[in-house]
Each structure stands twice: as structure tokens, then as C-alpha cells.
Amino acid sequence: MAAPTTDTAEGLPRWNLESLFPGPDSPELRAVMDGLRRAISELAALFDQHGIGTTLPRPVDSALISLFEEIVARYNGLLEDATRVEGYLYCLVTADVRDEAAGAKSDEWGQLKVGLARIAPRFSSWVGGLDLDALYAGSEVARNHAPALRRLQIAAAHLMPPGEEELAAALGPSAAAAWVSLRDELADRATARIEIDGEERELPLSEIGTLAYHEDREVRRRAFEATARAWRDLAIPLAAALNGVKGHQLTLSRRRGWPDPLDQALFGSAIDRPILDALHGAMREALPDYRRYLQAKARLLGLPQLAGYDLFAPVGEPSPWPYEASRAFIIDVFTAENPRLGALAERAFAEGWIDAEPREGKDGGGFSCPVGGGESRIFINYLPVYDLMSVLAHEIGHSYQDNVVAARGRTPLQAPPDDVSAPSSFPMTLAETASTLCEVLVQRTARADLSPAQEAAVIDGWLLSFSSLVFGTHARFILEQAMFAQRQERELSPTELKELTANAWREVAGDAIDPETVAATDWTKTHFFLEELWYYNFPYAFGVLFALGLLAVRDAQPDGFYERLDDLLADSGMIDAADLAAPFGIDLRDPAFWRASLDSYRADVTRLEELARVIG
């Protein structure tokens, strides 16, 4: 594989945002934001008029039913517009962190959302006091929102008094949200100097990150060290930001009556402790298999032991995956498996949903962001390697779920399980189902009819992705638990954060990775800074293993599988994970289910070991 540089960006597409709004300063965006400001104000006035969230709800009668249906209709319309605005502005800012107009408009949107955040707990509190059975009897709208209303009643039991909730909302932009913005601003603008092909260059970290895939170990090492230096230079402000976010989360979690921040995260993820315990128990049992994978990769690279900068190194004979070839492959695989999925993929490519070009000023990572009407925008820094073809398929899977939800006519208030100020939301556990399933589909097809060296490259790509989603997030879960435990006592220093991170990775990887080169800067990742999504780690492991379990059901009972899967995806914001899994014969509280999903990983590790012996 040729050395990935910025030259690989030639010919790669940028997404079409103009179909949403002509620009951040456009009259069209201004009109929608002004309309949202009025709608929020009018809804707040309606709440004040009827004592929503400030007085005890009166008995359910025709007048209350009429009020309930008016509120739901207004609220849903407001949230639909908010999804479009928030998605557009998020895409603008991540596509070019230097775009001051986009940044200013994003800040304005953050302030506008304060009004939405202020009324959200009032609505939840009001729903919490309603006789839902009586409401269902008299309102089809209520029956259509029944699962979400039941979850809102649970959430209502964890609200602070109205004045405190309003104060928390008002302080939000200056509290955790401000720390998150600081982190993103520092990270997105960070650069580092690195020598490439004899020339020293100053590159953004998102571009240096692509060098992790380089075939030359010395280039990988230099990229690893340059990135570590950049994070070290930012350690003091980033540690301050992380302490601010975690302190904010701990304070609100305690004030809202959650025994532990993890309990709030589990509720938001639509699972419970027995499910998490079964999941983590199976993952811990499989740690020796993860280490076997790392050792097999070391043998394929001719190394006695992997370093942290070898994790993404190509092995065997990697086939190139140019963007257009990946596009055709993904569409073909998805269409053969599920024509609706194939049609969505074709639409995403054809209608400019994808920003694939690495460039200066562009953020790192990958995501799919809903922008309303069943559309999404997909963000990736594409390189012609299997791993990023797989990431592209993964993100299209997210877009498919959003499209299914829209096609089924689900309203915004049917989706968020505990936060009715969020423009668009799924429990993170269930948000990863379609995406991971798509990743497995392309992996299965890509490894057919290959030489041993080619097969090794594809299996390694899949095992790398799987390991990151399962065992990498397990390390981050251990780390976040340690962060919260320490932050309850005092703030953490950059040195402590580095040590906690290194220790978490050593606990997971053992001696299969040189302990001096584990990802000790992982604490700087955006996963730990998200204001409303703490413990943003175990949902990935849940998603990949749940998707594998669903595919096992599909392999055994293919008839009607995708119709049932669409039902699951459409209901993911409404129903707990255990109830969604039950129609597929899956018991999420049974460790045997998670072990069975991990069996396929074990089999692939064994196959990679065999290939390593064959290839020599």
C-alpha cells in the first residue's frame, strides 16, 4: 500500500449541505432559527398558562387530552426543525473547524437550545404525574407514544425541583457544554510536525492519524510519537476540561437521585445492570482471545511483540480499496442482502450525503448525522484501505436506521428515552445495531475467494474493528469508572489521567502490547467529554455483539428477518433492549448469548493464527 498522504484525497467527494441551507449566514437558516425561537417561547407560554411541570396534573378529561395532543404536536414539530438545524451546524463545524461563521452560528444555536432544555424537564415532570392508562383510553396520540411516555415517567422520578432544573439548563452552555467546546476546539486545531519522505511537515492530527495504516513501521512510530507530543502539549487545558465535564455530570447525577452515574447511563441506553454484567462477564472471559489476536498479528508483522503503533499496520497482502470500488462493493453487498438497504446506500452516494475527503481543518473520526426527513450526512476521512471501506459501510448502517425511523413515521418524542430536549436520539446501545450488522456483511463478502495472504489482510481488518469496538471500549469503560471514582474526591491531574489510561489498557491487552506504547492519551478522546452521554463506550460492545447475535438468527431463520429487523430499528427509541430482543429468541441477561457472539471472534482469531503459520 502506498503511503497515505493528503494526496489520497484527490477526487474524493465532499457532502452536499447546500440542500439543507445555503450557508450559516443565509436568510433561510435565520428564518428557521427565528421560527424555532418563537416556537420554544410559545410552547413555554403554553406550559406557563396550564402549569405544566409546576403544578400537579389534573385528572384526565377531554380538556386535558386536548391539551396533551396540542403539546405533543407542537413539540414534535419543534424537534423536527431542531434536528435539521443541529445536524447542519454540526456538519459545518466538523468539516472545517476554522469556519468562524459556522462556529458563531453553532454558538448561537447552543444558546437557543437553552430554552428547549428549560421546558424539557417540565414536560417530563408533567407526564410523570399523569394517569397514563386513562390517557391511553382517550387519546390515539398517547397510545402511539405509549412506550416513550412510560420511560418519561421513570425519568421524571429523577428530576430536580423545577427551579433547579431551569438553573441547570441556563448554566449548561457555560458549564459542561463550554468545556466540551474547549476540548473540541483544541483538538480540532491541533497540529504536529512529522517527517514524511524526508520532508518535515506540519499536519493536523486527523491527517497524522491516517499514518497509523502505513506499511513502514518507522513512519507509524513517528506518527504515534508526534500525536503523543501534541496531546501532551494540550494536557493541562484538556485535563481542566475533563474535570469540568465529569464534575458537572457527577453533580447533576447525584442531585437527580441516581445512585451512580452508570445507573443513569444504563437507563439512557435502555438496558439494566444484569444485561451489562452478562455482557462484561463474557468480554472478560474473551480477553485471552483478544491477546491471541494481537500475538498473531505480531507474527504476521515479523515482530516479537506489538507496539501500540502497530495495531493498524497492514498485514498479508492488503487489497486496495479505492473509493469508487468501495462504493460499488457496498451497494452490491447491501442490495443482495436487503434491497432496501442497498437503495439507501445508493441514495447516500448519489445525493452527496458523504464527505470523504481528508483535508486541513477537518475533524477526525467518522459519524452519520441525521438532518431530518430520513436523510443523513456521513463524515469520514477516507483512505483506500479495507478498514475505512468497512467504516463507510458502518456509517451507512446508521443512516439506514434513521431512514427506517422516518419511513415508519416515528415522531421525535417517540425516540428520546430520557431527554426530550434532544433533537434526535436513540439509546446508544441500539443505535449501533444496523451499523455493525452492515460492517459484518461487507466483511463476510470481502473475504471470499482470496489467497491466504489476502484473506489474512481482510480478517485482520475485521478483527481490528471488532477488537476496537469490544475490547478497546472495555478498556475505556474501566478508565471511565476510574475517572468518576477519583473525580468524586478531587480533580485529576494530566499525569494521573495518563496513568489511569495506561493501566486500563494494560489490564485488557496484558503483555501482548508493549506496555510502554499503549494508548496512554486515550483519555483525550471525545468519548469522555460528551456532556449528556457519559459511559459512551459499552454501547459499542453491545452493538457489535448484539448484531452478531441477530445475524445468527438470520442465518437460522432468514424468512422475514429484515422486516422484523426494521421493526426493531424503528422501535429502538421507544422500547427497552431486552423487549426488542425477545421476539428474536434472544435473552440479553443470559451470558450464553454474549459468549455465542464472541465465538465467531474466537474462530476468526484461530483462522488468523493458521494463516500466520501458512504465510510464515
C-alpha positions, -999 to +999 in steps of 0.1 A: +000+000+000+013+034-009+020+058+020-013+076+029-008+113+025-031+142+017-027+133-020-051+104-014-079+130-011-079+138-048-113+130-063-130+122-030-164+138-025-175+165-001-210+163+011-239+185-001-250+207+028-265+234+005-296+213+000-302+219+038-293+256+040-273+278+016-249+288+043-246+297+080-254+333+074-282+326+049-317+341+053-331+305+051-313+294+082-320+326+100-357+321+093-358+286+107-339+295+138-361+325+144-391+302+139-376+278+165-371+307+189-407+317+186-419+281+188-400+275+220-413+307+235-448+299+226-446+264+240-431+278+272-460+302+274-485+274+269-467+255+297-470+285+320-507+290+312-515+254+322-490+250+350-471+222+330-444+209+353-451+234+381-485+222+394-499+188+400-517+174+368-554+174+370-574+143+363-576+131+327-606+145+309-614+157+274-598+191+281-565+175+293-564+151+264-568+180+240-540+199+258-518+168+257-523+163+220-516+200+212-484+199+232-472+168+215-480+182+181-461+214+188-432+197+205-427+172+176-428+199+150-402+219+170-379+190+174-381+181+137-368+216+128-342+214+156-328+181+141-323+198+108-306+228+122-284+209+147-273+184+121-265+211+096-244+232+120-226+201+134-216+191+099-204+225+091-182+228+122-167+194+119-160+198+082-139+229+088-131+239+124-117+272+111-151+283+097-158+312+121-192+319+106-202+283+113-187+284+148-206+316+156-239+302+144-233+270+163-227+290+195-260+309+188-278+276+184-264+264+217-279+294+234-312+290+216-313+254+228-312+266+264-349+274+260-356+239+248-336+225+277-356+246+302-390+232+291-379+196+286-379+187+323-413+204+328-428+182+301-412+151+317-424+161+351-460+167+338-460+133+321-447+117+353-478+127+371-504+117+345-526+087+347-513+071+316-539+043+314-567+069+314-548+090+288-543+060+265-580+052+267-589+086+254-561+095+230-547+077+200-517+102+201-509+090+236-513+053+226-488+059+197-464+074+222-470+049+250-436+033+254-418+066+254-443+081+279-437+052+302-400+058+300-405+095+306-424+087+338-393+068+350-371+098+340-395+121+358-387+104+391-351+116+386-357+153+381-346+180+404-371+206+416-383+228+387-362+258+397-330+237+399-337+221+365-342+255+350-309+267+366-290+237+353-304+243+318-294+280+320-259+272+332-254+244+306-237+265+279-213+279+304-207+246+323-201+212+307-210+224+272-183+251+274-157+225+285-168+202+256-164+231+232-130+239+245-119+203+241-132+202+205-116+235+196-082+225+209-083+190+194-096+201+160-070+228+156-041+207+169-012+200+146+021+183+149+054+182+130+064+149+114+089+138+088+074+121+057+096+110+028+125+131+041+104+163+044+093+177+077+057+188+076+031+204+099-001+184+097-034+183+116-038+154+139-066+140+117-042+136+089-014+122+110-038+097+123-041+081+088-004+072+091-013+045+116-021+024+084+013+030+069+033-001+059+066+014+071+069+008+109+092+038+113+066+061+098+040+047+122+063+052+151+069+088+142+032+095+138+025+079+171+051+100+189+041+132+171+005+127+181+015+119+217+036+151+218+006+171+206-017+157+232+010+162+259+012+199+249-026+202+254-028+181+285-033+209+311-063+226+294-078+192+283-075+179+319-092+210+331-120+204+306-124+168+315-125+176+352-152+202+345-173+178+325-170+149+349-177+172+379-208+186+361-220+150+354-214+138+389-232+168+405-263+165+383-265+127+386-264+129+424-289+158+425-313+138+403-312+108+426-291+083+406-271+060+429-242+061+404-236+079+370-235+044+355-272+039+365-282+070+346-261+058+316-278+024+317-313+039+317-304+061+288-290+031+270-322+011+276-305-017+294-301-027+331-272-039+353-279-077+347-275-071+310-243-051+314-229-077+339-236-105+314-220-085+286-189-076+305-185-111+320-184-126+285-159-099+274-136-105+303-137-143+296-126-135+260-096-113+269-072-142+262-087-144+227-080-107+222-044-113+232-042-142+209-052-119+181-026-094+190+001-121+191-010-135+157-008-100+142+027-096+157+038-129+140+024-117+107+044-085+110+075-104+120+076-089+154+081-105+188+056-081+203+032-054+190+037-018+199+007+005+202+016+020+169+014-014+151-023-020+158-034-006+124-004-018+104-013-037+072-006-075+072-006-101+045-014-086+011-040-059+016-061-052-015-065-016-023-100-002-018-103+029-039-134+050-031-153+042-062-146+005-059-158+006-023-189+024-033-198-003-059-189-031-035-210-017-006-240-011-028-238-046-043-234-063-010-262-044+006-286-048-023-280-086-025-287-088+013-316-064+016-328-043-014-340-015+009-305-012+024-289-012-010-313+015-022-304+037+008-267+032+002-271+041-035-290+072-025-263+083+001-236+081-026-257+097-054-272+126-034-240+139-018-245+127+017-209+117+022-178+139+030-149+115+024-120+139+017-092+143+043-081+179+044-067+206+067-092+219+092-114+188+090-120+169+122-110+133+127-132+102+132-164+092+114-201+096+120-235+096+105-256+126+114-294+128+109-306+160+093-343+153+091-367+138+066-349+104+067-317+120+054-283+119+070-248+132+063-218+109+066-184+120+077-152+101+071-115+108+062-113+081+036-082+062+026-081+033+001-078+006+028-102-022+039-107-007+074-121+026+061-143+008+035-157-010+065-162+022+085-180+037+055-204+007+054-208+011+092-219+047+089-243+039+061-259+015+085-265+043+109-281+063+081-303+033+072-317+032+108-325+069+107-342+064+073-363+034+086-375+055+116-386+083+093-402+059+068-422+044+097-435+079+107-419+078+141-420+112+158-391+128+177-410+123+210-412+086+203-374+083+201-356+100+231-359+077+261-350+103+288-341+136+272-369+154+254-346+184+247-325+163+223-334+170+186-328+133+177-318+104+198-316+066+201-302+047+230-266+043+220-267+005+226-294+002+199-280+029+177-251+006+169-272-024+157-277-016+120-243-001+116-224-031+130-246-055+111-236-037+079-199-039+088-203-077+093-220-081+059-191-064+040-166-084+060-182-117+051-183-109+014-148-094+012-131-125+025-144-149-001-122-164-028-089-150-016-053-162-013-041-169+023-022-136+023-052-117+010-075-134+035-052-126+063-055-089+054-093-089+054-096-110+086-072-087+103-092-057+092-123-072+107-106-084+139-091-049+143-125-033+140-142-059+163-114-056+189-117-018+189-154-019+194-154-046+221-121-048+239-110-012+232-143+001+247-138-023+276-106-006+284-124+028+281-151+016+304-125+006+330-109+040+326-142+060+329-151+041+361-118+051+375-123+087+363-156+090+381-144+073+413-114+097+415-133+128+405-157+123+434-128+130+457-109+157+437-097+167+403-074+145+383-040+158+370-028+151+335-002+126+349-029+107+368-052+106+337-023+092+316-015+066+343-052+055+346-054+052+308-023+032+305-033+009+334-067+003+318-051-007+285-026-030+302-054-047+321-071-055+288-041-062+265-018-078+290+017-082+276+005-086+240+012-049+235+045-033+246+033-017+279+054+014+272+034+021+240-002+016+250-027+043+241-020+064+272-035+095+256-069+078+251-083+100+279-083+129+254-108+112+232-142+129+226-160+099+241-151+110+277-162+147+272-197+143+258-220+163+281-251+141+280-235+107+270-212+096+298-201+060+296-201+064+258-182+031+255-200-001+264-228+007+238-203-001+211-195-036+225-232-042+230-239-031+194-214-054+177-222-085+198-260-079+195-257-075+157-237-108+155-265-125+176-291-111+152-272-124+122-271-158+138-309-156+140-310-145+103-288-174+093-311-199+111-344-182+102-340-160+071-376-156+062-390-122+071-358-113+090-353-079+076-389-069+081-385-079+118-352-060+119-368-029+106-394-032+134-366-034+159-348-004+144-379+017+142-388+010+178-353+015+192-361+048+208-393+035+224-387+001+239-361-014+262-334-035+245-345-067+263-380-064+250-368-057+215-345-087+215-371-112+229-390-117+196-358-129+181-354-155+209-326-136+225-322-132+262-298-103+268-294-112+305-280-147+297-242-147+294-245-176+269-259-152+243-229-129+245-205-159+246-221-172+214-215-139+197-179-139+208-174-175+195-173-161+159-144-138+170-126-167+186-130-187+153-116-158+133-086-154+156-079-191+152-081-187+114-057-158+115-033-179+136-035-206+109-028-181+082+001-167+101+017-202+101+009-207+064+023-173+053+053-177+076 
